[in-house]
Structures are given as C-alpha cells and as structure tokens.
Amino acid sequence: MKIGLLFGSFNPIHTGHLILANFMATHTDLDAVWLVVSPQSPFKVGQEMLPEAARYELVQLAIAGNARLRALDIEFAMPKPSYTINTLDELRRLHPAHRFVLLMGEDNLPGLPNWKNADRILAENEVYVYPRPGVDATAVNAHPGVKVVDAPLLDISATFIRDCVRAHKSIRYLVPEAVEAKIELAGYWQ
C-alpha cells in the first residue's frame, strides 16, 4: 500500500485538515492517509497544546467512519521532540510492505532543508506538496521526489479556532460536529 502521512499537532483538527486528507486519499495514487498526531514539534516548542491524548481523541472523532483515513499516535512513545525521520524509520520497521509519502503544505517546503536528516528524507521518500494561501509554488518541483498536487486551497487554522472558542464564537463547520461537541464538553481553551 502507498500511504500518505499528514503530520501535525492537530490542536485541534479542523475541516481543512480533513478535506486535505480525504482529497489526497481519493484524488491521488495514495491508498490511504494516516494522520500522525505529533506530541511536540521541534518548531512549536512553547506553544499552548492540549495533552497529546486529547488531540489524538479529537482526530479519532473527526475521521470516524472514513476507512481511507487513520489516526496514529506512534510518536507518543518516541523521544521528544518528534523528528520526521525517526517516525519514518519506525513506520518502515513496523510496516515494511508499505510505501510512505510525506504530505506537506508548500509553506513548509522552504524550511525542509532545516529538518533533521532532510537529505535522507528526500532520498528515501516522495513528498506531495499541497497549496497554501499566499505561497508561490513555482520552485517546488526542483527535487525529483517532490510533486505538487492540485488540491483545494484552504485557509483554516487551529489558532483561529482556538481564538473563536476563547471568544465564545461559533466553530460550527470549522470542525466536525463530534469535535465541536467534545471541545465544548471538555471545556478546551475556555
């Protein structure tokens, strides 16, 4: 199987993540997309985060019923901060028959050379790049393993959703109903 990996803090998961994951799973050569919940990104140290188990639960609620999407908590038991190369190595060890493809927003691509073992990531994996608002993707095809996917352009952020919750504004349709209900019930960001 060819599996797309969408890494993120998912703090919280929102419809932008879901539209993108489902699009990649159904409009490309991928068989499925696994949403890898990262306990701590080395690029987000110090940011306010729900506990990893809570974020993982929200992802599970959001993708319930979609057989092409799967939530992964693989990084929870790994050393922190999480490094993509370490997770890829572990996934290949656990699933040697699968091929993995990194799914990345074009806004993150310029920072890829700063990632741990970036050269190895590019040498051993394909990277599917999806559009992000205000970013010019004309140079992203420079590496043979990088493919630009004409996915929907979405501008929804978890920061905006957290701000809405704090301001007691509606997040309806920004997150799935089950995620909205859990956020309200648990009192997240209030």
DASUL-V440892 format. One record per residue. RES is the residue in one small letter. SS is DSSP state (@ for helix, = for strand, . for the rest). D_CENTER is the distance of its C-alpha to the mean C-alpha in Angstrom with 1 decimal. Layout:
RES|SS|D_CENTER / RES|SS|D_CENTER
This chain:
m|.|19.2 / k|=|16.7 / i|=|13.1 / g|=|10.0 / l|=|7.2 / l|=|3.5 / f|=|3.4 / g|=|3.7 / s|.|7.1 / f|.|6.9 / n|.|10.5 / p|.|10.9 / i|.|8.7 / h|.|10.5 / t|@|11.9 / g|@|10.2 / h|@|6.8 / l|@|9.3 / i|@|11.5 / l|@|9.2 / a|@|8.2 / n|@|11.9 / f|@|13.2 / m|@|11.8 / a|@|13.2 / t|@|16.4 / h|@|17.3 / t|.|16.7 / d|.|18.2 / l|.|15.4 / d|.|16.6 / a|=|13.4 / v|=|9.7 / w|=|8.5 / l|=|5.6 / v|=|6.3 / v|=|7.2 / s|.|8.5 / p|.|12.0 / q|.|12.8 / s|=|11.4 / p|.|14.7 / f|.|14.0 / k|.|13.8 / v|.|16.9 / g|.|19.1 / q|.|16.7 / e|.|17.4 / m|.|15.1 / l|.|15.8 / p|.|16.6 / e|@|14.0 / a|@|15.8 / a|@|15.7 / r|@|12.0 / y|@|11.8 / e|@|14.6 / l|@|13.1 / v|@|10.3 / q|@|13.2 / l|@|15.3 / a|@|13.0 / i|@|12.8 / a|.|16.4 / g|.|18.6 / n|.|16.2 / a|.|17.1 / r|.|14.8 / l|=|11.6 / r|=|11.4 / a|=|10.0 / l|=|10.5 / d|.|12.1 / i|@|13.4 / e|@|12.9 / f|@|15.0 / a|@|18.1 / m|.|17.5 / p|.|19.0 / k|.|17.4 / p|.|16.0 / s|=|13.3 / y|.|13.7 / t|@|11.7 / i|@|15.1 / n|@|16.2 / t|@|13.4 / l|@|14.1 / d|@|17.7 / e|@|17.5 / l|@|15.6 / r|@|18.4 / r|@|21.0 / l|@|20.0 / h|.|19.5 / p|.|21.8 / a|.|22.3 / h|.|18.7 / r|=|17.5 / f|=|13.9 / v|=|12.3 / l|=|9.5 / l|=|7.6 / m|=|8.0 / g|=|9.4 / e|@|13.1 / d|@|13.3 / n|@|11.7 / l|@|13.9 / p|.|17.1 / g|.|15.9 / l|@|15.1 / p|@|18.8 / n|@|18.5 / w|.|16.0 / k|.|17.9 / n|.|19.5 / a|@|17.9 / d|@|20.9 / r|@|20.3 / i|@|16.6 / l|@|18.0 / a|@|21.0 / e|@|19.5 / n|.|16.4 / e|=|15.8 / v|=|13.2 / y|=|12.4 / v|=|12.2 / y|=|11.7 / p|.|13.9 / r|.|13.6 / p|.|16.7 / g|.|19.4 / v|.|18.3 / d|.|20.6 / a|.|19.2 / t|.|22.7 / a|.|22.5 / v|@|19.2 / n|@|21.0 / a|@|23.1 / h|.|21.7 / p|.|22.5 / g|.|19.2 / v|=|17.2 / k|=|17.2 / v|=|16.6 / v|=|15.6 / d|.|17.4 / a|.|14.7 / p|.|15.4 / l|.|15.3 / l|.|13.6 / d|.|14.4 / i|.|13.2 / s|.|12.1 / a|@|11.7 / t|@|14.7 / f|@|16.7 / i|@|16.1 / r|@|17.2 / d|@|20.1 / c|@|21.2 / v|@|21.3 / r|@|23.4 / a|.|25.6 / h|.|26.1 / k|.|24.9 / s|.|23.5 / i|.|19.8 / r|=|20.9 / y|.|18.9 / l|.|16.1 / v|=|14.8 / p|.|16.1 / e|@|19.6 / a|@|18.9 / v|@|16.3 / e|@|18.8 / a|@|21.6 / k|@|20.0 / i|@|19.3 / e|@|22.9 / l|@|24.4 / a|@|22.9 / g|.|23.6 / y|.|20.3 / w|.|20.7 / q|.|24.3
